[in-house]
């Protein structure tokens, strides 16, 4: 009887994932990476703003110094001319004008001295102020002496005071000193800009490695556990049940690892129950099916009495369907057996050519009914393996090729033997595989496109069994489309290879 008992599985661990906490963790990692860059941008902004303010202040100071020095020069020249005129005319109006110009010049000199000028220019300004003051005193004395000569003729022209020559010399120096000040300010701006540029480059050199280091730390703390989770999920999706599902990292991700461990155990139990169920069903159905076939064979052989044509036709249909059902049950048994094996057993030297000949002979009725020919080019090469499994491997591939081949088509079997092993390519003339089917055809129970010309029905286990047996023999199986249909390639490693270059003729 079928075992209906179920295995009690452990309940899911009482772990509650907190999406908000996980989101906060990701946010903290992002902030840690972006924070140095934000700090660098802020420092860059402050430096550029400070540099701009300093440059604007320097430009304004340079303009103020140039303008004030030009004004001092003009006022000093006007003052000098007024002094010379007074010494010639000895007119009080000219002297009054001189005094007004002197007061205005003193204000301008005071304004210029407030600027951040160098010591040489400051000394020259102080000298101009002193010279003009002495010149004013000298003219006051001339005017006082002239006032005592009331009603008399003015004295002869007064000699020029020495202050006039000194003033001219000081005025001549002023524009050059102002230009030197502007050049010095310009050089200082260039130096500050260069220093700022170097500081910013140094800042970038520090920030970029810091950001990369923080990104690596974030990747280690968050991304690596997530990659482990993704890898475990992918293994579970491919039907593998890893024992190690421990996930490190933050608490929430570790909790996700515990959930995956529970899920892996649960799926493993379900898979074992499925295998047990298929084994029990296959064995228990095979026994009554054998009895049905034997009874049908006795009736078809008319052991129990003579039958008419209609009765024989019904028995033929019964035999065909019981044969089909038996093949499907045997496929289930082979699939279960393949899942439980780690290596083929028993292993003996197997002749690939004889296997191909045996399979083609077994399928000759189907080939004849479909008018399909086979071009078999398989040399008598030996491989150490399980003969029954290798026969099942190539029979499933060839049956699949017949299923999708058109009526009157041709199936080509090309076998190459080299140092790497035996490379068998079975090429049909059917529609080929769709791109989305290539990654699915080896999955158990997968049914691809149905062939409208085929009467062969299957369980979807043929290529799954073929791949499993290829894996057990250390080989591999691949799917390839071509211009004339689909090709299945099987590569099997060989031991003690014996090769005879005889080939079989096409059937």
VMD Tcl script that draws the C-alpha trace (Angstrom):
set ca {
  {0.00 0.00 0.00}
  {0.98 3.59 -0.52}
  {2.43 5.22 2.54}
  {0.02 8.03 3.42}
  {1.87 9.18 6.49}
  {3.24 12.71 6.45}
  {6.33 14.01 8.12}
  {5.77 16.60 10.80}
  {7.92 19.59 9.93}
  {9.11 22.25 12.27}
  {7.11 25.41 12.28}
  {8.59 28.63 10.93}
  {10.86 30.44 13.37}
  {9.16 33.19 15.27}
  {11.18 35.98 13.70}
  {9.62 39.24 12.69}
  {11.40 41.22 10.01}
  {11.15 44.96 10.39}
  {11.24 46.69 7.00}
  {11.58 50.11 8.62}
  {14.71 49.05 10.49}
  {16.17 47.53 7.34}
  {15.39 50.72 5.43}
  {17.05 52.78 8.15}
  {20.13 50.56 7.90}
  {20.35 51.08 4.15}
  {19.84 54.81 4.68}
  {22.64 54.94 7.26}
  {24.96 53.17 4.83}
  {24.06 55.63 2.09}
  {24.62 58.59 4.42}
  {28.00 57.22 5.50}
  {29.09 57.05 1.88}
  {27.67 60.41 0.81}
  {28.65 62.34 3.96}
  {32.34 62.86 3.04}
  {31.34 64.06 -0.43}
  {28.79 66.47 1.03}
  {31.38 67.75 3.51}
  {33.85 68.20 0.68}
  {31.32 70.12 -1.39}
  {30.51 72.35 1.58}
  {34.20 73.07 2.21}
  {34.62 73.76 -1.50}
  {31.72 76.20 -1.39}
  {33.13 77.98 1.67}
  {36.60 78.22 0.12}
  {35.28 79.55 -3.19}
  {33.01 82.06 -1.43}
  {35.86 83.26 0.76}
  {38.17 83.46 -2.23}
  {35.57 85.48 -4.15}
  {35.12 87.91 -1.26}
  {38.86 88.38 -0.90}
  {39.32 88.95 -4.62}
  {36.48 91.47 -4.68}
  {37.95 93.29 -1.68}
  {41.40 93.37 -3.31}
  {39.96 94.73 -6.56}
  {38.02 97.41 -4.68}
  {41.10 98.40 -2.66}
  {43.25 98.57 -5.78}
  {40.67 100.74 -7.53}
  {40.35 102.99 -4.48}
  {44.13 103.39 -4.18}
  {44.51 104.18 -7.89}
  {41.65 106.69 -7.84}
  {42.76 108.38 -4.61}
  {46.39 108.57 -5.71}
  {45.28 110.14 -9.02}
  {43.20 112.65 -7.06}
  {46.17 113.44 -4.76}
  {48.37 113.98 -7.82}
  {45.89 116.38 -9.44}
  {45.23 118.26 -6.21}
  {48.96 118.52 -5.48}
  {49.66 119.91 -8.96}
  {46.83 122.44 -8.57}
  {48.19 123.42 -5.18}
  {51.68 123.87 -6.63}
  {50.39 126.11 -9.43}
  {48.43 128.25 -6.98}
  {51.54 128.69 -4.83}
  {53.61 129.76 -7.84}
  {50.91 132.22 -8.96}
  {50.76 133.76 -5.51}
  {54.49 134.24 -5.38}
  {54.26 136.16 -8.65}
  {51.01 138.13 -8.11}
  {50.99 138.29 -4.29}
  {47.20 138.36 -4.48}
  {45.17 137.39 -1.40}
  {42.51 135.73 -3.56}
  {45.13 133.40 -4.96}
  {46.34 132.70 -1.42}
  {42.80 131.95 -0.28}
  {42.38 129.54 -3.15}
  {45.68 127.90 -2.13}
  {44.41 127.43 1.40}
  {41.19 125.81 0.14}
  {43.16 123.46 -2.07}
  {45.46 122.64 0.85}
  {42.52 121.73 3.12}
  {41.02 119.52 0.38}
  {44.38 117.84 -0.24}
  {44.78 117.04 3.46}
  {41.40 115.24 3.43}
  {42.37 113.24 0.35}
  {45.73 112.32 1.88}
  {43.95 111.16 5.02}
  {41.63 108.97 2.93}
  {44.55 107.46 1.03}
  {46.47 106.73 4.23}
  {43.52 104.63 5.48}
  {44.03 102.17 2.60}
  {46.29 99.08 3.13}
  {49.19 100.64 1.24}
  {52.85 99.70 1.66}
  {55.32 101.58 3.86}
  {57.05 103.39 0.97}
  {53.84 104.86 -0.33}
  {52.70 105.70 3.18}
  {56.00 107.54 3.81}
  {55.58 109.45 0.52}
  {52.04 110.50 1.48}
  {53.26 111.65 4.85}
  {56.03 113.59 3.11}
  {53.53 115.31 0.76}
  {51.45 116.32 3.76}
  {54.48 117.71 5.53}
  {55.77 119.52 2.43}
  {52.41 121.14 1.68}
  {52.10 122.25 5.30}
  {55.57 123.85 5.22}
  {54.67 125.47 1.87}
  {51.49 126.88 3.40}
  {53.47 128.30 6.35}
  {55.99 129.84 3.98}
  {53.25 131.58 1.97}
  {51.64 132.81 5.18}
  {54.91 134.48 6.13}
  {55.14 136.11 2.71}
  {51.61 137.41 3.09}
  {52.33 138.73 6.60}
  {55.40 140.62 5.35}
  {53.43 142.08 2.42}
  {50.67 143.27 4.75}
  {53.15 145.49 6.67}
  {53.91 147.45 3.52}
  {50.52 149.21 3.40}
  {50.39 151.86 0.63}
  {53.77 150.84 -0.74}
  {54.64 149.11 -3.94}
  {54.86 145.33 -3.66}
  {58.30 144.02 -3.34}
  {59.90 142.20 -6.17}
  {58.92 138.56 -7.03}
  {59.60 136.26 -4.11}
  {61.99 133.38 -4.68}
  {60.40 129.93 -4.96}
  {60.48 127.96 -1.73}
  {62.35 124.66 -1.71}
  {59.09 122.90 -0.87}
  {57.88 123.35 -4.48}
  {60.70 121.17 -5.84}
  {60.24 118.62 -3.07}
  {56.47 118.50 -3.81}
  {57.09 117.92 -7.51}
  {59.44 115.05 -6.72}
  {56.95 113.47 -4.30}
  {54.09 113.84 -6.80}
  {56.15 112.12 -9.50}
  {56.67 109.07 -7.26}
  {52.99 108.61 -6.39}
  {51.65 107.00 -9.65}
  {54.51 104.49 -9.71}
  {53.87 103.57 -6.09}
  {50.14 103.12 -6.81}
  {50.95 100.84 -9.77}
  {53.35 98.83 -7.61}
  {50.59 98.44 -5.00}
  {48.18 97.08 -7.64}
  {50.77 94.61 -8.95}
  {51.48 93.42 -5.40}
  {47.75 92.93 -4.77}
  {47.44 91.02 -8.04}
  {50.33 88.72 -7.07}
  {48.71 88.09 -3.70}
  {45.45 87.11 -5.41}
  {47.27 84.69 -7.69}
  {49.10 83.15 -4.72}
  {45.87 82.79 -2.76}
  {44.14 81.18 -5.75}
  {47.04 78.74 -6.16}
  {46.97 77.87 -2.46}
  {43.22 77.36 -2.57}
  {43.55 75.12 -5.63}
  {46.15 72.96 -3.91}
  {44.00 72.73 -0.79}
  {40.99 71.62 -2.84}
  {43.04 69.02 -4.71}
  {44.34 67.69 -1.40}
  {40.76 67.61 -0.12}
  {39.65 65.57 -3.14}
  {42.59 63.21 -2.69}
  {41.43 62.60 0.88}
  {37.68 62.49 0.20}
  {37.63 60.09 -2.75}
  {39.52 57.26 -0.98}
  {37.44 57.90 2.13}
  {34.21 57.56 0.16}
  {35.48 54.40 -1.51}
  {36.53 52.94 1.84}
  {33.12 53.70 3.35}
  {31.41 52.20 0.29}
  {33.45 49.02 0.72}
  {32.57 48.89 4.40}
  {28.90 49.36 3.54}
  {29.16 46.65 0.91}
  {30.74 44.30 3.40}
  {28.16 44.96 6.10}
  {25.06 44.93 3.88}
  {25.68 43.69 0.34}
  {27.63 40.54 1.24}
  {24.85 39.12 3.45}
  {22.31 40.03 0.78}
  {24.38 38.20 -1.85}
  {24.41 35.15 0.43}
  {20.61 35.39 0.72}
  {20.26 35.65 -3.07}
  {22.59 32.66 -3.57}
  {20.58 30.53 -1.12}
  {17.30 31.52 -2.80}
  {18.76 30.63 -6.21}
  {19.86 27.21 -4.90}
  {16.40 26.58 -3.49}
  {14.87 27.60 -6.82}
  {17.11 25.09 -8.63}
  {16.05 22.27 -6.33}
  {19.17 22.28 -4.15}
  {18.91 22.43 -0.38}
  {22.09 23.90 1.13}
  {22.91 22.95 4.68}
  {24.65 26.22 5.45}
  {22.09 29.03 5.24}
  {23.64 31.14 7.98}
  {23.63 34.79 7.00}
  {25.69 37.31 8.94}
  {25.37 41.04 9.01}
  {22.62 43.16 10.59}
  {19.96 41.55 12.76}
  {17.18 41.74 10.18}
  {19.29 40.09 7.47}
  {20.39 37.39 9.91}
  {16.71 36.81 10.70}
  {16.10 36.38 6.98}
  {18.79 33.69 6.98}
  {16.89 31.83 9.71}
  {13.75 31.96 7.57}
  {15.69 30.57 4.62}
  {17.03 27.74 6.77}
  {13.49 26.82 7.79}
  {12.34 27.05 4.16}
  {15.23 24.83 3.00}
  {14.31 22.13 5.53}
  {10.64 22.38 4.61}
  {11.31 22.07 0.87}
  {13.71 19.18 1.46}
  {11.02 17.33 3.39}
  {8.47 18.00 0.67}
  {10.91 16.81 -1.99}
  {11.57 13.61 -0.06}
  {7.83 13.05 0.34}
  {7.36 13.57 -3.39}
  {10.09 11.05 -4.25}
  {8.63 8.53 -1.81}
  {5.15 9.05 -3.23}
  {6.35 8.63 -6.83}
  {8.27 5.49 -5.93}
  {5.27 3.93 -4.19}
  {2.85 4.91 -6.92}
  {5.16 3.69 -9.68}
  {5.77 0.30 -8.04}
  {2.17 -0.28 -7.07}
  {0.85 0.68 -10.50}
  {3.44 -1.45 -12.27}
  {2.18 -4.68 -10.70}
  {-1.44 -4.47 -11.94}
  {-0.21 -3.04 -15.24}
  {1.96 -6.11 -15.78}
  {-1.04 -8.32 -15.13}
  {-3.11 -6.34 -17.63}
  {-0.40 -6.65 -20.29}
  {0.01 -10.35 -19.74}
  {-3.75 -10.90 -19.96}
  {-3.97 -8.78 -23.11}
  {-1.09 -10.73 -24.67}
  {-2.85 -14.07 -23.92}
  {-6.06 -12.82 -25.46}
  {-4.25 -11.40 -28.50}
  {-2.52 -14.74 -29.00}
  {-6.04 -16.31 -28.88}
  {-5.01 -18.74 -26.15}
  {-8.43 -18.38 -24.54}
  {-10.34 -18.68 -27.79}
  {-10.58 -17.36 -31.31}
  {-11.27 -13.59 -31.68}
  {-12.69 -11.64 -34.56}
  {-10.95 -8.71 -36.23}
  {-12.74 -6.04 -34.19}
  {-11.75 -7.73 -30.94}
  {-8.14 -8.02 -32.12}
  {-8.13 -4.32 -33.01}
  {-9.34 -3.43 -29.52}
  {-6.61 -5.62 -28.01}
  {-4.01 -3.88 -30.21}
  {-5.13 -0.50 -28.90}
  {-5.01 -1.88 -25.36}
  {-1.47 -3.22 -25.85}
  {-0.24 0.08 -27.31}
  {-1.62 2.13 -24.42}
  {-0.40 -0.28 -21.75}
  {3.03 -0.19 -23.38}
  {2.92 3.61 -23.32}
  {1.83 3.63 -19.69}
  {4.58 1.18 -18.79}
  {7.19 3.43 -20.43}
  {5.94 6.40 -18.46}
  {6.06 4.46 -15.20}
  {9.56 3.27 -16.00}
  {10.55 6.88 -16.68}
  {9.28 7.82 -13.22}
  {11.23 4.96 -11.67}
  {14.38 5.90 -13.58}
  {13.99 9.52 -12.51}
  {13.64 8.58 -8.84}
  {16.58 6.21 -9.09}
  {18.74 8.89 -10.72}
  {17.92 11.37 -7.95}
  {19.18 9.03 -5.26}
  {22.49 8.14 -6.95}
  {25.82 9.90 -6.59}
  {27.57 7.89 -9.32}
  {26.60 5.26 -11.87}
  {26.55 1.66 -10.58}
  {27.61 -0.83 -11.73}
  {30.29 0.49 -14.07}
  {31.57 -1.60 -16.98}
  {33.15 -0.90 -20.38}
  {30.32 0.11 -22.71}
  {30.46 0.28 -26.52}
  {28.67 3.46 -27.66}
  {28.21 2.10 -31.20}
  {26.37 -0.99 -29.92}
  {24.16 1.20 -27.73}
  {23.18 3.36 -30.70}
  {22.45 0.29 -32.85}
  {20.31 -1.22 -30.09}
  {18.28 1.98 -29.62}
  {17.70 2.44 -33.36}
  {16.55 -1.18 -33.67}
  {14.21 -0.72 -30.70}
  {12.60 2.34 -32.30}
  {12.47 0.95 -35.87}
  {8.67 0.59 -35.89}
  {8.17 4.23 -34.93}
  {10.79 5.34 -37.44}
  {9.14 3.31 -40.18}
  {5.67 4.61 -39.40}
  {6.93 8.20 -39.50}
  {9.17 7.52 -42.51}
  {12.11 9.01 -40.64}
  {15.63 7.96 -41.57}
  {18.68 8.06 -39.31}
  {22.19 8.84 -40.45}
  {24.32 7.20 -37.77}
  {28.02 7.96 -37.71}
  {29.15 6.41 -34.45}
  {32.49 4.56 -34.22}
  {32.86 1.60 -31.81}
  {34.33 3.55 -28.89}
  {34.21 2.36 -25.28}
  {33.36 4.29 -22.13}
  {33.38 3.06 -18.55}
  {29.89 3.54 -17.14}
  {26.46 2.07 -16.50}
  {25.10 0.53 -19.71}
  {21.42 0.81 -18.76}
  {21.78 4.47 -17.86}
  {23.68 5.29 -21.05}
  {21.03 3.48 -23.11}
  {18.30 5.47 -21.33}
  {20.27 8.70 -21.87}
  {20.54 8.35 -25.66}
  {17.11 6.76 -26.06}
  {15.42 9.72 -24.38}
  {17.30 12.19 -26.58}
  {16.58 10.22 -29.75}
  {12.90 9.75 -28.82}
  {12.60 13.51 -28.30}
  {14.18 14.10 -31.73}
  {11.71 11.69 -33.36}
  {8.83 13.39 -31.61}
  {9.60 16.78 -33.16}
  {10.87 15.59 -36.55}
  {8.54 16.04 -39.53}
  {7.28 13.02 -41.43}
  {9.90 11.87 -43.91}
  {12.62 13.80 -42.11}
  {16.17 12.81 -41.25}
  {17.93 12.57 -37.89}
  {21.71 12.80 -37.89}
  {23.94 11.24 -35.22}
  {27.52 12.51 -35.33}
  {30.01 11.06 -32.85}
  {33.54 12.37 -32.45}
  {36.17 10.79 -30.23}
  {39.11 12.82 -28.92}
  {41.31 13.15 -25.87}
  {38.54 14.94 -23.97}
  {36.00 12.18 -24.46}
  {33.13 11.16 -26.71}
  {31.12 13.99 -28.25}
  {27.72 12.87 -29.54}
  {25.53 15.29 -31.50}
  {21.93 14.29 -32.34}
  {20.46 16.68 -34.92}
  {16.80 16.66 -36.01}
  {14.95 18.59 -38.71}
  {12.19 19.89 -36.47}
  {11.24 23.43 -35.45}
  {14.03 23.73 -32.88}
  {13.79 25.10 -29.35}
  {12.45 28.50 -28.41}
  {14.92 30.70 -26.53}
  {12.84 30.55 -23.35}
  {12.75 26.72 -23.55}
  {16.52 26.22 -23.63}
  {16.88 26.86 -19.89}
  {13.77 24.82 -18.99}
  {13.85 21.62 -21.08}
  {16.03 19.81 -18.54}
  {13.70 20.53 -15.64}
  {11.56 17.58 -14.44}
  {8.03 17.36 -15.87}
  {8.55 20.35 -18.16}
  {6.45 20.02 -21.33}
  {7.58 22.23 -24.19}
  {5.78 22.91 -27.41}
  {3.67 20.05 -28.62}
  {4.53 18.59 -31.99}
  {1.43 18.41 -34.20}
  {2.93 15.52 -36.19}
  {3.90 13.36 -33.24}
  {1.91 10.55 -31.62}
  {4.55 10.04 -28.94}
  {3.45 11.41 -25.61}
  {5.68 11.66 -22.58}
  {5.93 12.75 -18.97}
  {8.39 15.58 -19.47}
  {11.13 13.53 -17.80}
  {13.08 12.37 -20.85}
  {15.64 15.16 -21.07}
  {15.72 15.46 -17.25}
  {16.76 11.81 -16.99}
  {19.27 12.26 -19.82}
  {20.90 15.23 -18.07}
  {20.97 13.42 -14.73}
  {22.69 10.37 -16.25}
  {25.15 12.62 -18.11}
  {25.99 14.34 -14.81}
  {26.45 10.99 -13.05}
  {29.00 10.00 -15.70}
  {30.90 13.30 -15.29}
  {29.67 14.61 -18.62}
  {27.45 17.42 -19.77}
  {24.56 17.97 -22.16}
  {23.80 21.08 -24.19}
  {21.06 22.40 -26.47}
  {21.80 24.18 -29.74}
  {19.58 25.43 -32.55}
  {20.66 25.33 -36.17}
  {19.25 26.26 -39.54}
  {17.59 22.83 -39.97}
  {16.28 22.11 -36.47}
  {17.59 21.42 -32.99}
  {20.73 19.65 -31.85}
  {21.44 18.01 -28.50}
  {25.12 17.59 -27.69}
  {26.39 15.09 -25.13}
  {30.02 15.05 -24.00}
  {31.15 12.05 -21.96}
  {34.68 11.51 -20.59}
  {36.19 8.13 -21.40}
  {38.64 5.70 -19.81}
  {40.63 3.01 -21.65}
  {39.30 4.27 -24.97}
  {39.34 1.78 -27.86}
  {38.51 3.12 -31.30}
  {37.79 1.36 -34.57}
  {37.28 3.73 -37.48}
  {34.47 1.66 -39.02}
  {31.18 3.55 -39.36}
  {27.67 2.32 -39.80}
  {25.63 2.96 -42.87}
  {22.53 5.20 -42.69}
  {19.34 3.32 -42.00}
}
mol new
graphics top color blue
foreach p $ca { graphics top sphere $p radius 0.5 }
foreach p [lrange $ca 0 end-1] q [lrange $ca 1 end] { graphics top cylinder $p $q radius 0.2 }
display resetview
